């Protein structure tokens, strides 16, 4: 019986050739333009929705936009909680009878 040498699988031989093509890498210039757009009020919010849920944006930028929107929602939620707690405490303190005579 003859022993055959079987090559050990490497990264090149074990690649899935049926996989979807990867997205093109965004250049530094693309990210700089993206960040400049984020500096403009209202436009930044609109563009996050366009990039996050549109069909034409780079998948990397789409995921970044969705994550940014999630962080914005968390930030607004925390702001509302702290706002209610602070002004609720302030109102309760000022409404206390005989507190400031």
C-alpha positions in Angstrom: 0.0 0.0 0.0 1.4 3.4 -1.0 1.2 6.4 1.3 0.2 9.6 -0.3 1.2 13.0 1.0 -1.8 15.1 1.7 -1.1 18.8 2.1 -2.1 20.3 5.3 -4.9 22.9 4.9 -3.6 26.5 4.9 -5.5 29.8 4.8 -5.3 29.8 1.0 -6.6 26.2 0.5 -9.3 26.5 3.1 -10.9 29.7 1.8 -14.6 29.5 1.0 -14.7 30.4 -2.6 -18.5 30.8 -2.6 -18.4 33.6 0.0 -19.8 37.0 -0.8 -17.3 39.6 -1.9 -16.0 41.9 0.8 -16.8 45.6 0.9 -14.1 48.0 -0.4 -12.0 49.5 2.3 -12.9 53.1 3.1 -10.0 55.4 2.7 -8.9 58.0 5.2 -10.3 60.7 2.9 -13.7 59.0 3.0 -13.7 58.9 6.8 -12.5 62.6 7.0 -15.4 63.6 4.8 -17.8 61.5 6.9 -16.6 63.2 10.1 -16.9 66.7 8.5 -20.5 65.9 7.6 -21.1 64.8 11.2 -20.1 68.4 12.4 -23.1 70.0 10.6 -26.2 70.0 12.9 -29.4 68.3 11.6 -27.5 67.2 8.4 -25.6 64.7 10.6 -28.8 63.0 11.8 -30.3 62.8 8.3 -27.1 61.4 6.9 -26.8 58.8 9.6 -30.2 57.5 8.6 -29.3 57.6 4.9 -26.0 55.8 5.4 -27.4 53.4 8.0 -30.6 52.3 6.1 -29.9 53.2 2.5 -28.7 50.7 -0.1 -25.9 52.6 -1.6 -23.6 53.1 1.4 -20.5 51.1 2.1 -21.4 48.3 4.6 -18.7 49.5 7.0 -20.2 53.0 7.0 -23.7 51.6 7.3 -22.8 49.6 10.4 -21.0 52.6 11.9 -24.0 54.8 11.2 -26.3 52.3 12.9 -24.0 52.1 15.9 -23.9 55.9 16.1 -27.7 56.1 16.0 -27.9 53.6 18.9 -25.4 55.6 20.9 -27.4 58.8 20.2 -30.6 57.1 21.4 -28.9 55.9 24.6 -27.5 59.4 25.2 -30.9 61.1 24.8 -32.4 58.5 27.1 -29.8 59.1 29.8 -30.2 62.9 29.4 -34.0 62.6 29.9 -33.5 60.5 33.0 -31.0 62.9 34.6 -33.1 65.9 33.6 -36.2 64.4 35.3 -34.3 63.4 38.4 -32.5 66.7 38.8 -35.6 68.9 38.3 -37.8 66.6 40.2 -35.4 66.8 43.2 -35.2 70.6 42.8 -39.0 70.9 42.6 -39.5 68.7 45.7 -36.9 70.7 47.6 -38.4 74.1 46.8 -41.9 72.8 47.5 -41.0 71.6 51.1 -43.0 73.7 53.6 -41.0 76.1 55.7 -37.7 75.3 54.0 -36.6 78.8 53.2 -37.8 81.3 55.8 
